[in-house]
Amino acid sequence: MTRNSSLAPSALLAMAMLSIATGARAQDAEAAAQTDTDEGDVIVVRGAFIPDEKRATSEIASVLDEEAFARAGDSDIAGALRRVTGVTITDGKFPVVRGLNERYSSTTLNGVPLPSPEPLRRAAPLDLFPTSILEGTLVQKTYSPQFSGEFGGGLIELRARAVPDDDFLTVGIGFEVDTETTLREGLFYEGSDTDVLGFDDGLRDLPEAAEQAVISGDTRLDPSVAVSFEQDDTLLLARDETPASGGGSLAFGKLFRDDADARIGTVFYFGYDNNWQTRDGLRERPERFSGSSFIDTPDAQVDFEFFETRQNILFNAYNTTGIEFAGGDHTIALTSYLLRDTLKRAQISTGSDFDVEGGDQQIRERTDFIERQVWQTQLNGDHLFAGLNDAELGWRVAYGEAERDAPYERQTTYIQDGEDGPFEFFEGTNDASFINFSTLQDENFYAAGDFTLPLTVANRAFELSAGASYSDRSRDNARRDFSFDGSIPDELARARADIVFSDPVLASGLLTLRPQASPLFPDESSASLEVLSVYGMADVELGDYVRASFGVRYEDSSEESNIDFRGDEVVADPVALDDEFFLPAATITWNPVSNIQVRAGYSRTITRPQFRELAGTEFVDPDNDVTFFGNPFLVNTEIDNFDARAEYYFGRGEFATLGVFYKNIEKPIEQFATGLDATTASFLNAPSAELYGVEAEFEKRFAFEEIGLGRFAQDKDLFFSTNYTWSDSEVSSDGEVTIPLIGLDAEGRTLGRTVDASGRITDGRRLQGQSEHLFNLQLGVEDVETQSKATLLLNYASDRILIVESPTSSGIRPAIVEEPPLSLDFVISQNLELAGGEYGFGLKVTNILGEDYSATQTDDRGVEKAFQEYDRGRMLSVSLKREF
């Protein structure tokens, strides 16, 4: 698995600076030519007006529009955001903005926070949102008080499609092949009849008798209850050829009325995708250390090679119905969406675990079916009052739910009898062979209103804004875990899993099925967060070329997390997170010359612990097989943000910017490993951290005839875009940290221990999730007349800490460091007219360099262990859309 360790963007930035200098001289000459002297009256044109949203906003921001989505060919917004300056994506779902992971960013759709189906995160996974339902995205990197105070890296504002301009109907189909997956051997299991749609038909429902036995406190299930579990279709693995990925979409819009009094219209979108991926990889989990060095003996680590096939079924439905009155001065829109992503996984792992029978070879067979779903309904209104000096009123009301259902997560373990003997069903330990069920439901109500009043005082423009919002989010989690143990004859132990777990064997009582919940590992938890906010701000012209925006937001919040064991509350928050915050923000913008702007800003913001991080129940991350436990001693993080950026606009959609940022973070929250082999993890508040960096971006179009290539490509443009972010951070160990312990006190509360942070944290190391270098390059050819595009895209992010270092009983476990794959993609979009119809053809080649995934641990001798690594294939996707 090879990687390119560094990139050199200096030549590209030098080209950008040369264009800036040349453009500035040209615009200054133009301004001088337009200077008119008429008996003492002088009119000076400071620079040509070039519309650009990030220029017009009072904050530092980046913008993606539909054109950018089409050029990059990204199907979901998570993929599109990694092209933005200072942004990278983790797990293919979550944004990291300026080195701060998703906990420090907030995402809204039409100004409304999104519910999340992710157990470990309150942030919504952005891979659920197809770019097809969006008309654009704003990434705001400086805070302004009209947004939630939970802000550190940035705000991601998704903008859904609105009332269409005309009636339309578009039908699309597509397929994708993967060199590591398509038509190659994969792992499969039967499942239910409706798995291909991403829904279980009831096959995987938890038997009612088993649920009642858990509630009753039974320590073992009666054989008649064990027989009620489904076995064959959720258990038996088979090898077969893996098909290509494919899907389709349908979008249509209808204008019901379009006259001087009103415009009424609706937009619908439906999408379905069935994606396959095979992962062939390795996991090495050292368990013993001498100081900071691995002990490299077979009985000191867990080593497994794994082979798995993942089927992701995505189903999306979206609708916006809107009314515009009085020429667009008043609009009301009802927006609803349903987003589903179902993972069906089959896996075989082969290796050794020294905790089990002295490290004998094992085979672990695993199957999963994980349904994630988000739906929300929003009612939004925007009103312009021309008779009140163009005052504006906006309001939003929304209710949504997110769900995660993971039934029949099961594992069956076989262990080798002797060095060369046969593999037999392993009957020991609670986590060798199991069936687990887990559910999550997240509910979110939100209401907000904003009022803006433009004024003119002493020939200066003022804009006063005020608003309020209320949000109420609640989450319920439940687990039902069962393990098998017992004693069966050797002949039966060597049989296939469906025979070992057959009804006659279970009915005989040879195998016992035991519920695994206990007061130390409760089976249910609930959490809630209620926030009431008000804000006021002003946007003021301080001079002809100076503008200032300032304000403050007040938030009153209450966050709770409770744990239940068989219906009885056993753990409550040891620290009540009831807080009030005053969060100021100010930005000043100066236009010194031509089309150059300089901005500087300060703000204070917060980040609250996420629900799962406070709850002491366990959750297994299916991507890396790490079990997470919460820490009810976590507290809120507070951040001071300082930003400055210079911007130069030399044409529509053409610009160059250079910015710096600094953040002082009090009590940042990070993950740390707790188990000997880094397969369990929890969370802690580090004492403090600093984050600082530099961002640069450049984007320009060159007409081919202007650069002497018109004879080859008439009416075509060369598109060039690049951005680079350098950042660094330092975590301080000057203070104390509180970590959870296994056990409860006399009142049923989680035990904790407060220790000196220097024993848990390496002073001066980087923040978890922060990459030192981020680089993007897009180079493409665009046909001005047909809007056809061909683009080469490069995306690079340097390594980042996945789980921080932590002490063990025998030494210091090194941090787990992830190396994001270097991505080189090529995208073509071509408009065609065939047989009297209009078609859109798309071709995308992804991971051209064949980069693999790797996350490693390296000790102080330089010895490297693969925490997780697997091969990634090159992918070719083709799509065709017909417009009616």
Backbone hydrogen bonds, N-H to C=O, Kabsch-Sander energy under -0.5 kcal/mol:
donor,donor_aa,acceptor,acceptor_aa,energy
5,S,3,R,-0.6
11,A,8,A,-0.5
13,L,9,P,-2.3
14,A,10,S,-2.4
15,M,11,A,-1.9
16,A,12,L,-1.9
17,M,13,L,-2.6
18,L,14,A,-2.2
19,S,15,M,-2.1
20,I,16,A,-2.2
21,A,17,M,-2.5
22,T,18,L,-2.4
23,G,19,S,-2.8
24,A,20,I,-2.8
25,R,21,A,-1.9
26,A,22,T,-1.9
27,Q,23,G,-2.5
28,D,24,A,-2.3
29,A,25,R,-2.1
30,E,26,A,-2.0
31,A,27,Q,-2.6
32,A,28,D,-2.3
33,A,29,A,-2.2
34,Q,30,E,-1.2
35,T,32,A,-1.4
36,D,43,I,-1.0
38,D,36,D,-0.6
38,D,41,D,-1.8
41,D,38,D,-1.6
42,V,40,G,-0.5
43,I,36,D,-1.1
44,V,42,V,-0.6
45,V,31,A,-0.5
45,V,43,I,-0.5
46,R,44,V,-0.8
50,I,48,A,-0.6
55,R,52,D,-0.8
56,A,52,D,-2.2
57,T,53,E,-2.2
61,A,59,E,-0.6
62,S,139,V,-2.3
64,L,137,T,-2.9
66,E,135,E,-0.8
69,F,65,D,-2.0
70,A,66,E,-2.4
71,R,67,E,-2.3
72,A,68,A,-2.1
73,G,69,F,-1.8
74,D,69,F,-0.7
77,I,126,L,-0.6
77,I,129,F,-2.6
78,A,126,L,-0.8
80,A,76,D,-1.5
81,L,77,I,-2.2
82,R,78,A,-0.8
83,R,80,A,-1.6
84,V,81,L,-2.0
87,V,84,V,-2.0
88,T,96,V,-2.2
90,T,94,F,-2.8
93,K,90,T,-2.4
94,F,90,T,-2.4
96,V,88,T,-3.3
97,V,95,P,-0.5
97,V,100,L,-1.8
98,R,86,G,-3.4
98,R,96,V,-0.6
100,L,97,V,-1.6
104,Y,101,N,-2.4
105,S,102,E,-1.6
106,S,154,G,-1.5
108,T,156,I,-2.4
109,L,112,V,-2.5
110,N,108,T,-0.5
110,N,158,L,-2.8
112,V,109,L,-1.4
114,L,107,T,-1.1
121,R,118,E,-1.0
126,L,93,K,-2.3
128,L,125,P,-1.3
129,F,126,L,-1.3
131,T,75,S,-1.8
132,S,75,S,-0.5
133,I,130,P,-1.3
134,L,131,T,-1.5
135,E,159,R,-2.9
136,G,159,R,-1.0
137,T,64,L,-2.9
138,L,157,E,-2.2
139,V,62,S,-3.2
140,Q,138,L,-0.6
140,Q,155,L,-2.6
141,K,60,I,-2.9
141,K,139,V,-0.5
142,T,60,I,-0.9
147,F,144,S,-2.0
151,F,149,G,-1.7
151,F,606,I,-1.1
152,G,104,Y,-2.5
153,G,104,Y,-2.1
154,G,104,Y,-0.7
155,L,140,Q,-2.6
156,I,106,S,-2.9
157,E,138,L,-3.1
157,E,155,L,-0.6
158,L,108,T,-3.4
158,L,156,I,-0.7
159,R,136,G,-2.3
160,A,158,L,-0.6
161,R,133,I,-1.9
168,F,253,G,-2.0
170,T,251,A,-3.4
171,V,882,R,-2.3
172,G,249,S,-2.6
173,I,880,L,-2.3
174,G,247,G,-2.0
175,F,878,V,-2.2
176,E,245,S,-2.6
177,V,876,L,-2.6
179,T,874,R,-2.5
181,T,178,D,-1.4
182,T,178,D,-1.8
183,L,242,T,-3.6
184,R,181,T,-2.1
186,G,240,D,-3.1
188,F,238,A,-2.5
191,G,233,D,-3.0
195,D,192,S,-1.2
197,L,194,T,-1.6
198,G,195,D,-2.0
199,F,194,T,-1.5
205,D,202,G,-1.5
210,A,207,P,-0.5
211,E,207,P,-1.9
212,Q,208,E,-2.4
213,A,209,A,-1.8
214,V,210,A,-2.0
215,I,211,E,-2.2
216,S,212,Q,-2.1
217,G,213,A,-0.6
217,G,214,V,-1.2
218,D,213,A,-2.3
221,L,513,L,-3.0
225,V,222,D,-1.5
226,A,222,D,-2.0
227,V,223,P,-1.9
228,S,224,S,-0.5
228,S,225,V,-0.9
229,F,226,A,-1.3
234,T,231,Q,-1.2
235,L,231,Q,-0.7
235,L,232,D,-1.2
236,L,232,D,-2.0
238,A,188,F,-2.4
240,D,186,G,-1.8
242,T,184,R,-2.5
245,S,176,E,-2.2
246,G,274,N,-1.8
247,G,174,G,-2.2
248,G,272,Y,-2.3
249,S,172,G,-2.4
250,L,270,F,-2.7
251,A,170,T,-2.7
252,F,268,F,-1.9
253,G,168,F,-2.3
254,K,266,T,-2.4
256,F,254,K,-0.7
256,F,264,I,-2.5
257,R,264,I,-1.7
259,D,262,A,-2.3
263,R,324,E,-2.1
264,I,257,R,-2.3
265,G,322,G,-2.0
266,T,254,K,-2.1
267,V,320,T,-2.3
268,F,252,F,-2.9
269,Y,318,Y,-2.2
270,F,250,L,-2.7
271,G,316,N,-2.6
272,Y,248,G,-2.7
273,D,314,L,-2.3
274,N,246,G,-3.1
275,N,312,N,-3.0
277,Q,310,R,-2.1
279,R,308,E,-2.7
280,D,278,T,-0.5
281,G,279,R,-0.6
281,G,306,F,-2.7
282,L,869,E,-2.3
283,R,304,F,-2.9
284,E,866,A,-3.6
285,R,302,V,-3.3
287,E,300,A,-2.9
288,R,300,A,-1.2
290,S,293,S,-2.8
291,G,289,F,-0.5
291,G,810,S,-1.0
292,S,290,S,-0.6
293,S,290,S,-1.5
295,I,288,R,-1.9
296,D,294,F,-0.8
297,T,295,I,-1.7
300,A,297,T,-2.2
301,Q,298,P,-0.7
302,V,285,R,-2.0
303,D,301,Q,-0.6
303,D,352,S,-1.9
304,F,283,R,-2.8
305,E,350,T,-2.9
306,F,281,G,-2.0
307,F,348,I,-2.3
308,E,279,R,-2.4
309,T,346,A,-2.2
310,R,277,Q,-3.5
311,Q,344,K,-2.8
312,N,275,N,-2.8
312,N,310,R,-0.6
313,I,311,Q,-0.6
313,I,342,T,-2.6
314,L,273,D,-2.7
314,L,312,N,-0.6
315,F,340,R,-1.7
316,N,271,G,-2.4
317,A,338,L,-2.7
318,Y,269,Y,-2.4
319,N,336,S,-2.7
320,T,267,V,-1.9
321,T,334,L,-2.3
322,G,265,G,-2.4
323,I,332,I,-2.5
324,E,263,R,-2.7
325,F,330,H,-3.6
326,A,261,D,-1.2
328,G,325,F,-1.0
329,D,325,F,-0.8
329,D,326,A,-1.1
330,H,325,F,-1.7
331,T,382,D,-2.9
332,I,323,I,-2.3
333,A,380,N,-2.6
334,L,321,T,-2.8
335,T,333,A,-0.6
335,T,378,Q,-2.5
336,S,319,N,-2.7
337,Y,376,Q,-1.9
338,L,317,A,-3.0
339,L,374,V,-3.0
340,R,315,F,-2.4
341,D,372,R,-2.4
342,T,313,I,-2.6
343,L,370,I,-2.7
344,K,311,Q,-2.6
344,K,342,T,-0.5
345,R,343,L,-0.5
345,R,368,D,-1.8
346,A,309,T,-1.9
347,Q,366,R,-2.8
348,I,307,F,-2.5
349,S,364,R,-2.6
350,T,305,E,-3.0
351,G,362,Q,-1.8
352,S,303,D,-2.3
353,D,360,D,-0.7
354,F,301,Q,-0.7
356,V,353,D,-2.1
357,E,355,D,-0.7
358,G,354,F,-0.6
359,G,353,D,-0.9
359,G,356,V,-1.5
360,D,356,V,-0.9
360,D,357,E,-0.7
362,Q,351,G,-3.4
363,I,414,Y,-2.6
364,R,349,S,-2.8
365,E,363,I,-0.5
365,E,412,T,-2.8
366,R,347,Q,-3.0
367,T,410,R,-2.0
368,D,345,R,-2.2
370,I,343,L,-2.9
371,E,369,F,-0.6
371,E,405,D,-2.9
372,R,341,D,-1.9
372,R,370,I,-0.5
373,Q,403,E,-2.5
374,V,339,L,-2.7
375,W,401,E,-2.6
376,Q,337,Y,-1.7
377,T,399,Y,-2.4
378,Q,335,T,-3.4
379,L,397,V,-2.8
380,N,333,A,-2.8
381,G,395,W,-2.5
382,D,331,T,-2.4
383,H,393,L,-2.6
384,L,329,D,-2.5
385,F,391,A,-3.0
386,A,384,L,-0.8
388,L,385,F,-1.4
389,N,386,A,-0.7
390,D,385,F,-1.0
391,A,385,F,-1.2
391,A,388,L,-0.6
392,E,452,T,-2.7
393,L,383,H,-2.4
394,G,450,D,-2.7
395,W,381,G,-2.3
396,R,448,A,-2.5
397,V,379,L,-2.0
398,A,446,Y,-2.8
399,Y,377,T,-2.0
400,G,444,N,-2.3
401,E,375,W,-2.2
402,A,442,D,-2.7
403,E,373,Q,-2.9
404,R,440,L,-2.2
405,D,371,E,-2.3
406,A,438,S,-3.1
409,E,436,N,-2.7
410,R,367,T,-2.2
410,R,408,Y,-1.0
411,Q,434,F,-2.0
412,T,365,E,-2.5
414,Y,363,I,-2.9
415,I,424,E,-3.0
416,Q,361,Q,-2.7
417,D,422,P,-2.7
418,G,416,Q,-1.3
424,E,415,I,-2.7
425,F,493,A,-2.4
426,F,413,T,-2.9
427,E,425,F,-0.5
432,A,429,T,-1.0
434,F,411,Q,-1.9
435,I,482,F,-2.4
436,N,409,E,-2.5
437,F,480,R,-2.0
438,S,406,A,-1.2
439,T,478,A,-2.3
440,L,404,R,-2.2
441,Q,476,D,-2.1
442,D,402,A,-3.2
443,E,474,S,-2.8
444,N,400,G,-2.6
445,F,472,D,-2.2
446,Y,398,A,-2.5
447,A,470,Y,-2.2
448,A,396,R,-2.4
449,G,468,A,-2.3
450,D,394,G,-3.0
451,F,466,A,-2.9
452,T,392,E,-2.8
453,L,464,L,-3.0
455,L,462,F,-2.9
457,V,460,R,-2.6
460,R,457,V,-1.5
462,F,455,L,-3.5
463,E,539,D,-1.6
464,L,453,L,-2.4
465,S,537,M,-2.9
466,A,451,F,-2.0
467,G,535,Y,-1.8
468,A,449,G,-1.9
469,S,533,S,-2.4
470,Y,447,A,-2.8
471,S,531,V,-2.4
472,D,445,F,-2.4
473,R,529,L,-2.8
474,S,443,E,-2.1
475,R,527,A,-3.0
476,D,441,Q,-2.3
477,N,525,S,-3.1
478,A,439,T,-2.1
479,R,523,D,-3.4
480,R,437,F,-2.6
482,F,435,I,-1.9
483,S,514,R,-2.3
484,F,433,S,-2.2
485,D,512,T,-1.8
486,G,427,E,-0.8
487,S,510,L,-1.6
493,A,489,P,-2.5
494,R,490,D,-1.3
495,A,492,L,-1.8
499,I,496,R,-0.8
500,V,496,R,-2.2
501,F,497,A,-2.4
502,S,499,I,-1.4
506,L,502,S,-2.4
507,A,503,D,-2.9
508,S,504,P,-1.3
509,G,505,V,-0.6
509,G,506,L,-1.0
510,L,505,V,-1.0
511,L,505,V,-0.6
512,T,485,D,-3.8
514,R,483,S,-3.0
514,R,512,T,-0.6
516,Q,481,D,-2.6
518,S,521,F,-1.2
521,F,518,S,-0.6
523,D,564,D,-0.6
524,E,564,D,-1.7
525,S,477,N,-2.2
526,S,562,N,-2.7
527,A,475,R,-2.5
528,S,560,E,-2.1
529,L,473,R,-2.9
530,E,558,S,-2.2
531,V,471,S,-2.4
532,L,556,D,-2.4
533,S,469,S,-2.7
534,V,554,Y,-1.9
535,Y,467,G,-2.3
536,G,552,V,-1.9
537,M,465,S,-2.5
538,A,550,F,-2.9
539,D,463,E,-2.6
540,V,548,A,-3.4
541,E,461,A,-1.9
542,L,540,V,-0.7
542,L,546,V,-1.8
543,G,546,V,-1.4
546,V,543,G,-0.6
547,R,589,T,-3.0
548,A,540,V,-2.9
549,S,587,T,-3.3
550,F,538,A,-2.4
551,G,585,A,-2.2
552,V,536,G,-2.2
553,R,583,L,-1.9
554,Y,534,V,-3.0
555,E,581,F,-2.3
556,D,532,L,-2.6
557,S,555,E,-0.5
557,S,579,D,-2.8
558,S,530,E,-2.0
559,E,577,L,-1.5
560,E,528,S,-2.4
562,N,526,S,-3.1
563,I,571,V,-2.0
564,D,524,E,-2.7
565,F,568,D,-2.9
568,D,565,F,-1.4
570,V,563,I,-2.3
571,V,563,I,-1.2
575,V,632,P,-0.6
577,L,559,E,-0.9
578,D,576,A,-1.0
579,D,557,S,-1.9
579,D,577,L,-0.7
581,F,555,E,-2.5
583,L,553,R,-3.3
583,L,581,F,-0.5
585,A,551,G,-2.2
586,A,602,Y,-2.7
587,T,549,S,-3.3
588,I,600,A,-2.8
589,T,547,R,-3.8
590,W,598,V,-3.0
591,N,545,Y,-3.0
593,V,596,I,-0.5
596,I,593,V,-2.0
597,Q,647,E,-2.9
598,V,590,W,-2.7
599,R,645,R,-3.2
600,A,588,I,-1.8
601,G,643,D,-2.9
602,Y,586,A,-2.7
603,S,641,N,-1.9
604,R,584,P,-2.0
605,T,639,I,-2.6
606,I,149,G,-2.6
607,T,637,T,-2.2
613,E,610,Q,-0.7
614,L,610,Q,-0.9
614,L,611,F,-1.3
615,A,611,F,-1.1
619,F,628,F,-1.3
621,D,619,F,-0.6
621,D,626,V,-2.8
624,N,621,D,-0.8
625,D,621,D,-2.0
626,V,621,D,-0.7
627,T,679,T,-3.5
628,F,619,F,-3.4
628,F,626,V,-0.5
629,F,681,A,-2.6
630,G,615,A,-1.1
630,G,617,T,-0.7
631,N,613,E,-4.5
634,L,631,N,-1.6
637,T,607,T,-3.3
638,E,666,E,-1.7
639,I,605,T,-3.0
640,D,664,N,-2.4
641,N,603,S,-3.2
641,N,639,I,-0.5
642,F,662,Y,-2.8
643,D,601,G,-2.4
644,A,660,V,-2.2
645,R,599,R,-2.2
646,A,658,L,-3.0
647,E,597,Q,-3.6
648,Y,656,A,-2.7
649,Y,595,N,-2.2
650,F,648,Y,-0.5
650,F,654,E,-1.2
651,G,654,E,-0.9
654,E,651,G,-2.6
655,F,699,E,-1.8
656,A,648,Y,-2.1
657,T,697,E,-2.4
658,L,646,A,-2.4
659,G,695,E,-3.2
660,V,644,A,-2.8
661,F,693,G,-2.0
662,Y,642,F,-2.6
663,K,691,L,-3.1
664,N,640,D,-2.3
665,I,663,K,-0.6
665,I,689,A,-3.2
666,E,638,E,-3.3
666,E,664,N,-0.5
667,K,665,I,-0.5
667,K,687,P,-1.7
670,E,684,L,-2.4
672,F,682,S,-2.3
673,A,804,V,-0.8
674,T,680,T,-2.6
675,G,680,T,-1.1
678,A,675,G,-1.3
681,A,627,T,-2.6
682,S,672,F,-2.9
684,L,670,E,-2.1
686,A,668,P,-2.7
686,A,684,L,-0.7
688,S,732,S,-0.8
689,A,665,I,-2.3
690,E,730,E,-2.2
691,L,663,K,-2.4
692,Y,728,D,-2.6
693,G,661,F,-2.1
694,V,726,W,-2.9
695,E,659,G,-2.6
696,A,724,Y,-2.4
697,E,657,T,-2.0
698,F,722,T,-2.7
699,E,655,F,-2.7
700,K,720,F,-2.6
702,F,718,L,-2.6
704,F,716,K,-2.3
706,E,703,A,-0.9
707,I,703,A,-1.0
707,I,704,F,-0.6
708,G,705,E,-1.0
709,L,704,F,-3.2
710,G,704,F,-0.6
712,F,709,L,-1.7
713,A,709,L,-1.4
716,K,713,A,-1.2
717,D,782,E,-3.0
718,L,702,F,-3.3
719,F,717,D,-0.6
719,F,780,G,-3.3
720,F,700,K,-2.6
721,S,778,Q,-2.6
722,T,698,F,-2.7
723,N,776,N,-1.9
724,Y,696,A,-2.7
725,T,774,L,-2.6
726,W,694,V,-2.6
727,S,772,E,-2.1
728,D,692,Y,-2.7
730,E,690,E,-2.3
731,V,765,R,-2.4
732,S,688,S,-2.7
735,G,733,S,-1.5
737,V,755,V,-2.4
739,I,753,R,-2.4
741,L,751,L,-2.8
743,G,741,L,-0.7
745,D,749,R,-2.6
748,G,745,D,-2.0
751,L,743,G,-1.9
753,R,739,I,-2.3
755,V,737,V,-2.7
755,V,753,R,-0.6
757,A,735,G,-2.8
759,G,756,D,-1.7
760,R,757,A,-1.8
761,I,757,A,-2.6
763,D,761,I,-0.7
764,G,731,V,-3.3
765,R,762,T,-1.8
769,G,801,I,-1.6
770,Q,767,L,-1.7
772,E,799,D,-0.6
774,L,725,T,-2.0
775,F,796,Y,-2.6
776,N,723,N,-2.5
777,L,794,L,-2.2
778,Q,721,S,-3.2
779,L,792,L,-2.3
780,G,719,F,-2.7
781,V,790,A,-2.6
782,E,717,D,-2.6
783,D,788,S,-2.8
784,V,715,D,-2.2
784,V,782,E,-0.7
785,E,715,D,-0.6
787,Q,783,D,-2.1
789,K,829,S,-2.7
790,A,781,V,-2.0
791,T,827,V,-3.1
792,L,779,L,-2.8
793,L,825,D,-2.9
794,L,777,L,-2.8
795,N,823,S,-2.7
796,Y,775,F,-2.7
798,S,773,H,-2.5
800,R,818,E,-2.3
801,I,767,L,-0.5
802,L,816,I,-3.3
803,I,816,I,-1.3
804,V,671,Q,-1.8
806,S,813,R,-1.8
808,T,811,G,-3.8
811,G,808,T,-0.7
812,I,291,G,-2.8
813,R,806,S,-3.2
813,R,811,G,-0.6
816,I,803,I,-2.9
817,V,815,A,-0.6
817,V,856,T,-3.2
818,E,800,R,-3.3
819,E,854,S,-2.8
823,S,795,N,-2.7
824,L,822,L,-0.5
825,D,793,L,-2.9
826,F,845,V,-2.3
827,V,791,T,-2.9
828,I,843,L,-3.1
829,S,789,K,-2.8
830,Q,841,F,-2.9
832,L,839,Y,-3.0
834,L,832,L,-0.5
834,L,837,G,-2.2
837,G,834,L,-2.5
838,E,883,E,-0.9
839,Y,832,L,-3.2
840,G,881,K,-2.6
841,F,830,Q,-3.4
842,G,879,S,-2.6
843,L,828,I,-2.6
844,K,877,S,-2.6
845,V,826,F,-2.9
846,T,844,K,-0.5
846,T,875,M,-3.1
848,I,824,L,-2.8
850,G,847,N,-1.7
853,Y,870,Y,-2.2
854,S,819,E,-0.7
855,A,868,Q,-2.3
856,T,817,V,-2.7
857,Q,865,K,-2.4
858,T,815,A,-0.5
859,D,863,V,-2.2
860,D,292,S,-1.5
862,G,859,D,-1.9
865,K,857,Q,-3.0
867,F,855,A,-1.1
867,F,865,K,-1.1
868,Q,855,A,-2.3
869,E,282,L,-1.7
870,Y,853,Y,-1.6
871,D,280,D,-1.4
875,M,846,T,-2.2
876,L,177,V,-2.4
877,S,844,K,-2.9
878,V,175,F,-2.5
879,S,842,G,-2.6
880,L,173,I,-2.6
881,K,840,G,-2.5
882,R,171,V,-3.0
883,E,838,E,-2.9
883,E,881,K,-0.5
884,F,169,L,-3.3
